Amino acid sequence: MATIVVYTYYSSPWEMKTGDDVRIHSILKTLALHHKVVVVNSSTHPTTTYTVKNKIIYIPAYRPFYHLLAKIITWKNHHDLNTLAKVTHYIDEAAVLVKYKPLFNRADLVMTIGSMTVASAILRMLGIKKPIIYDPLANYAQTLYLRSRKNIFELIKYGLYLALHKLQLRSSTIITYPSRADNAAARHMFKITKTHIITNPSPFCYPNTEEYSQLRRKRNDFTRPHFILLAGSHSNKEAVLKTIEIFNNIPPSKFTLFITGPWQHFKRNTKNEAIKIVGIVPYEKLKELLAMADYGLSPIFNHAAGTFIKMLAYQAADLHIIASPHSLLGLDIRNPRKICVVRNYEEYAKAIEEAIQNYKPDQERRPLTCEERDKTLEAQVDKLLSNLTRPPSSR
């Protein structure tokens, strides 16, 4: 049994509230099946309370610089391009890693997680020579790289971050990416060869097809398609309003639409009884809604938290999906034939209209079982660990 020490600036991955949280905790949970896993995770509040979840020990690391500046300057926590927020990441990160250097020294293997981190580079500067796995989580760096090449002002804005990210990549033994597309893009853009793919694990799964079928049969009406829009975060506001606007103009006898998330106040915008805004629903109820649906909707045309969550959920329930290209970033698609790609709201409205016109109840569905999900992740993690002992040319 190896001891794996992990650093991430995510504060509570075990709560699995976002797609990044799901990825982090799921991978660590799989590692913890056969190894001791200790995680140093950032906290914006001083605390000494450890969290143990699925045999993973989470040690909170206070971020004093971030906390101090947050009191002085108010910024949007979700605004991932805020330069000042990034600077506090790097300063607090260095302080945390210096404090926990003895812990990382005792590790057999180190893992650093997060698109903004330079933890691998800092640990090398501190003399840590253990193998380091780095998971950037998503295509964030590639996105900024492409922006920087198009505009000199973007280059000035993101140039330092990209330089630090390249240092982070060079300081890591192997880098994991969530899809073949992300992996290929990173290898091309940053000229790296030591990479591995671990696909984003789904937050939803079904114990077996029988349970899935029972949940689907709770739906009594199969004469019209059921749509679902998972919109748990506030960044989905535009998608929710546009979707309501489109469905308001469709006769209620032609469809049923479920919208989840904190949008009860938008009920005043609905003029159609077939639109159901159900609010924030518990996990088991959400599995039921997904099983009863035919189409999953993801009209996300810019960066928004939660996109991975909705797309992975739709795929787990084996739904047909109407989605923007942005929704597909960082994903390996289970069934590409069920994806309808739309590039703007006009195409989105047309795709919905065609889905209603061409609707036929599926005779067979292949939901994602928990066994399939877990075995896939275990195989990818096992291959990652074996790749650490292989030369880059054979990966």
C-alpha positions in Angstrom: 0.0 0.0 0.0 1.4 3.3 -1.1 0.9 6.7 0.6 -0.4 9.3 -1.8 -0.4 12.9 -0.7 -2.6 15.3 -2.8 -2.8 19.1 -3.0 -5.8 20.9 -4.4 -7.2 24.4 -3.9 -10.8 23.1 -4.1 -12.3 23.5 -0.6 -14.7 20.5 -0.3 -14.5 18.0 -3.2 -16.3 15.3 -1.1 -19.5 17.3 -1.4 -19.5 16.7 -5.1 -21.5 19.8 -5.9 -19.7 20.6 -9.2 -18.3 18.6 -12.1 -14.7 19.3 -10.8 -15.7 18.1 -7.3 -17.1 14.9 -8.8 -13.9 14.3 -10.8 -11.5 15.0 -7.9 -13.3 12.9 -5.2 -14.1 10.0 -7.6 -10.5 9.6 -8.7 -9.3 9.9 -5.1 -11.9 7.4 -3.9 -10.7 4.9 -6.5 -7.0 5.4 -5.4 -8.1 4.9 -1.8 -9.4 1.4 -2.5 -5.8 0.2 -2.4 -3.7 3.1 -1.1 -3.6 5.6 1.8 -4.8 8.9 0.4 -4.2 12.2 2.3 -5.4 15.5 0.8 -4.3 19.0 1.7 -7.2 21.2 0.4 -7.7 24.9 0.6 -10.1 26.6 3.1 -11.1 30.2 3.1 -11.8 30.0 6.9 -9.4 29.0 9.7 -10.3 25.5 10.9 -8.5 22.4 12.2 -11.3 20.0 11.5 -10.3 17.1 9.3 -12.8 15.4 7.0 -12.7 11.7 6.3 -14.8 10.5 3.4 -14.5 7.1 1.6 -11.2 6.5 3.4 -9.8 9.8 2.2 -8.4 12.2 4.8 -9.0 15.8 3.8 -6.8 18.3 5.8 -8.0 21.9 5.4 -5.3 24.5 4.7 -6.3 28.1 5.5 -5.8 30.7 2.8 -5.0 33.9 4.9 -4.0 36.1 2.0 -7.2 35.4 0.0 -9.3 35.8 3.2 -7.6 39.2 4.0 -8.1 40.6 0.5 -11.7 39.3 0.3 -12.5 41.5 3.2 -11.1 44.5 1.5 -12.1 43.9 -2.1 -15.3 42.2 -3.2 -15.1 40.1 -6.3 -17.4 37.4 -7.8 -16.1 34.1 -6.6 -17.3 32.4 -9.8 -15.5 34.8 -12.1 -12.6 32.5 -13.0 -10.7 35.1 -15.0 -10.2 37.5 -12.0 -6.5 38.3 -12.0 -6.4 39.2 -8.3 -8.0 36.0 -7.3 -5.3 34.1 -9.2 -2.5 36.0 -7.5 -3.9 35.0 -4.1 -4.0 31.4 -5.2 -0.3 31.4 -5.9 0.8 33.1 -2.7 -1.4 31.0 -0.4 -0.4 27.9 -2.3 3.3 28.5 -1.7 2.7 29.1 2.0 0.6 25.9 2.3 3.1 23.7 0.6 6.0 25.1 2.7 4.0 24.3 5.8 3.2 20.7 4.7 6.5 19.9 3.1 7.3 17.2 5.7 4.0 15.4 4.7 4.8 15.5 1.0 8.3 14.3 1.8 6.9 11.1 3.4 4.7 10.3 0.4 5.4 7.6 -2.1 3.5 9.5 -4.7 2.2 13.1 -5.0 -0.8 14.4 -6.9 -1.6 18.1 -7.6 -5.1 19.1 -8.9 -6.5 22.3 -10.5 -6.1 24.3 -13.7 -4.6 27.3 -11.8 -2.2 25.5 -9.5 1.6 25.7 -9.7 2.0 23.2 -6.9 4.1 20.7 -8.8 6.7 23.5 -9.6 6.7 24.7 -6.0 7.2 21.2 -4.6 10.1 20.7 -7.0 11.6 23.9 -5.7 11.2 22.7 -2.2 13.2 19.6 -3.0 10.4 17.1 -3.4 11.6 14.4 -5.8 8.7 12.0 -5.7 6.7 11.2 -8.8 4.0 13.8 -9.3 0.6 13.3 -11.1 -1.0 16.5 -12.2 -4.7 16.8 -13.1 -5.6 20.2 -14.6 -9.3 19.0 -14.6 -10.4 20.7 -17.8 -9.4 22.6 -21.0 -8.9 25.9 -19.2 -5.3 26.4 -20.2 -6.0 25.5 -23.8 -8.9 28.0 -23.9 -6.6 30.8 -22.7 -3.9 29.7 -25.0 -6.2 30.1 -28.0 -7.5 33.4 -26.8 -3.9 34.7 -26.4 -3.0 33.8 -29.9 -5.8 35.8 -31.4 -5.3 39.1 -29.5 -2.2 40.9 -28.2 -4.3 42.2 -25.2 -5.3 38.7 -24.4 -1.7 37.6 -24.5 -0.8 40.3 -22.0 -3.7 39.3 -19.8 -3.0 35.6 -19.8 0.6 35.4 -20.7 2.0 35.1 -17.2 -0.6 32.5 -16.2 0.2 30.4 -19.3 4.0 30.6 -18.6 3.3 29.4 -15.0 1.1 26.6 -16.4 3.9 25.4 -18.7 6.2 25.4 -15.7 3.6 23.3 -13.8 3.4 20.8 -16.7 7.2 20.5 -17.0 7.5 19.9 -13.2 5.0 17.0 -13.2 5.8 13.4 -14.0 2.6 12.7 -15.8 -0.5 14.8 -16.6 -4.1 13.4 -16.8 -6.8 14.9 -19.1 -10.5 14.2 -19.2 -10.9 13.4 -22.9 -9.0 12.4 -26.0 -9.7 15.8 -27.4 -8.2 17.6 -24.4 -5.3 15.3 -24.4 -4.5 15.8 -28.0 -4.9 19.6 -27.7 -2.6 19.8 -24.7 0.1 17.6 -26.3 0.0 19.8 -29.4 -0.1 23.2 -27.7 2.4 22.6 -24.9 4.6 20.0 -26.6 4.2 17.5 -23.8 4.3 13.7 -24.1 3.8 12.4 -20.5 0.0 12.3 -20.5 -2.9 10.0 -19.6 -6.6 10.0 -20.0 -9.1 9.6 -17.2 -12.6 10.4 -18.4 -14.9 12.5 -16.3 -16.9 10.1 -14.0 -20.6 10.5 -13.9 -22.2 11.7 -10.7 -25.2 9.6 -11.6 -25.6 5.9 -12.2 -28.2 3.1 -11.8 -27.7 -0.1 -9.8 -29.1 -2.1 -12.7 -31.4 -1.7 -15.7 -34.3 -3.1 -13.8 -34.4 -0.1 -11.4 -34.0 2.3 -14.4 -37.0 0.7 -16.1 -39.1 0.9 -13.0 -38.3 4.6 -12.7 -39.1 5.2 -16.3 -42.5 3.4 -16.0 -43.5 6.0 -13.4 -44.1 8.3 -16.4 -47.6 7.5 -17.6 -47.7 9.5 -20.9 -45.5 8.3 -23.7 -47.4 10.1 -26.5 -45.2 13.3 -26.3 -41.5 13.8 -25.6 -40.2 14.7 -22.1 -37.4 17.3 -22.0 -35.2 18.1 -19.0 -32.8 21.0 -18.4 -30.5 20.6 -15.4 -29.6 24.1 -14.3 -28.3 23.9 -10.8 -26.0 27.0 -10.9 -26.8 30.6 -11.4 -24.6 30.7 -14.4 -27.4 28.9 -16.3 -29.8 31.9 -16.0 -29.7 32.8 -19.7 -30.2 29.1 -20.7 -33.2 28.8 -18.4 -34.9 32.1 -19.7 -34.3 31.2 -23.4 -35.6 27.7 -22.9 -38.7 29.0 -21.2 -39.2 31.5 -24.0 -38.9 28.8 -26.7 -41.3 26.3 -25.0 -43.8 29.0 -24.2 -44.6 29.1 -27.9 -45.2 25.4 -28.3 -48.7 23.9 -27.6 -48.7 22.2 -24.1 -50.1 19.0 -25.6 -46.8 18.5 -27.6 -44.3 18.1 -24.7 -43.4 18.1 -21.1 -40.4 20.1 -19.8 -38.7 19.8 -16.4 -36.3 22.5 -15.3 -34.3 21.9 -12.1 -32.4 24.4 -10.0 -33.0 27.6 -8.1 -35.5 29.1 -10.6 -38.9 29.1 -8.9 -39.0 32.9 -9.3 -39.1 32.3 -13.1 -42.5 30.6 -12.8 -43.9 34.0 -13.6 -42.2 33.8 -17.0 -43.9 30.6 -17.9 -47.1 30.8 -20.0 -47.3 27.1 -20.6 -48.6 24.5 -18.2 -46.3 21.9 -19.7 -43.3 23.7 -18.3 -42.5 22.4 -14.8 -39.9 24.3 -12.8 -39.2 21.8 -10.0 -36.5 23.6 -8.0 -33.6 21.9 -6.4 -34.4 18.2 -6.1 -32.7 15.4 -4.1 -30.4 12.9 -5.8 -33.0 10.0 -6.0 -35.7 12.3 -7.4 -33.3 13.6 -10.0 -32.4 10.0 -11.1 -36.2 9.4 -11.5 -36.6 12.6 -13.6 -33.7 11.6 -15.8 -35.1 8.1 -16.3 -38.5 9.5 -17.4 -37.0 12.0 -19.8 -36.3 11.6 -23.5 -34.1 14.7 -24.2 -31.5 16.4 -22.2 -30.9 20.1 -22.9 -27.6 22.0 -22.6 -27.8 25.4 -24.4 -24.5 26.7 -22.9 -22.8 29.0 -25.3 -20.1 30.3 -23.0 -18.2 29.1 -20.0 -20.5 28.0 -17.1 -20.0 25.9 -14.1 -22.1 22.7 -14.0 -21.9 21.9 -17.7 -20.1 18.6 -17.1 -22.6 17.7 -14.5 -25.6 18.0 -16.8 -24.0 16.3 -19.7 -22.7 13.4 -17.7 -26.2 13.0 -16.1 -27.9 13.0 -19.5 -25.5 10.4 -20.8 -25.9 8.2 -17.7 -29.7 8.1 -18.4 -28.9 7.4 -22.1 -31.0 10.4 -23.2 -30.9 12.1 -26.6 -29.1 15.4 -26.0 -29.5 18.8 -27.6 -26.3 20.7 -26.7 -23.9 23.4 -27.7 -20.3 22.7 -28.8 -19.2 24.2 -25.5 -21.1 21.6 -23.6 -19.1 18.8 -25.2 -15.6 20.1 -24.2 -13.7 17.7 -22.0 -16.1 14.8 -22.5 -15.8 11.5 -24.2 -19.3 10.8 -25.6 -20.9 7.4 -24.8 -23.3 7.5 -27.8 -22.4 10.2 -30.4 -25.5 9.3 -32.5 -27.7 10.7 -29.7 -26.1 14.2 -29.7 -27.6 17.1 -31.7 -25.1 20.0 -31.8 -26.5 23.5 -31.9 -24.4 26.7 -32.3 -26.9 29.3 -31.2 -30.4 29.8 -29.8 -32.0 29.7 -33.3 -30.6 26.3 -34.0 -31.5 25.3 -30.5 -35.2 26.2 -31.1 -35.2 24.4 -34.4 -33.7 21.2 -32.9 -36.4 21.2 -30.2 -39.1 21.6 -32.8 -37.7 18.7 -34.8 -37.4 16.5 -31.7 -41.1 17.0 -31.1 -42.1 16.4 -34.7 -40.0 13.2 -35.0 -40.6 11.8 -31.5 -40.9 8.1 -31.1 -40.6 6.4 -27.6 -37.3 4.5 -27.3 -37.9 0.8 -27.1 -34.5 0.1 -25.6 -32.3 2.3 -23.4 -28.9 1.5 -22.0 -28.4 3.5 -18.8 -25.0 3.7 -17.1 -24.8 1.2 -14.3 -22.8 1.9 -11.2 -20.7 -1.2 -11.9 -19.8 -0.1 -15.4 -18.9 3.4 -14.2 -16.7 2.2 -11.3 -14.9 -0.5 -13.3 -14.1 2.0 -16.1 -12.6 4.5 -13.6 -10.7 1.8 -11.8 -9.2 0.5 -15.0 -8.1 4.0 -16.0 -6.6 4.8 -12.6 -4.7 1.4 -12.6 -3.3 2.2 -16.0 -2.2 5.6 -14.8 -0.2 4.1 -12.0 1.4 1.6 -14.3 2.3 4.3 -16.7 4.4 6.0 -14.0 7.0 3.2 -14.4 7.0 3.3 -18.2 9.1 5.6 -20.4 7.2 8.4 -22.2 7.9 6.9 -25.7 5.9 3.8 -24.8 2.8 5.6 -23.4 
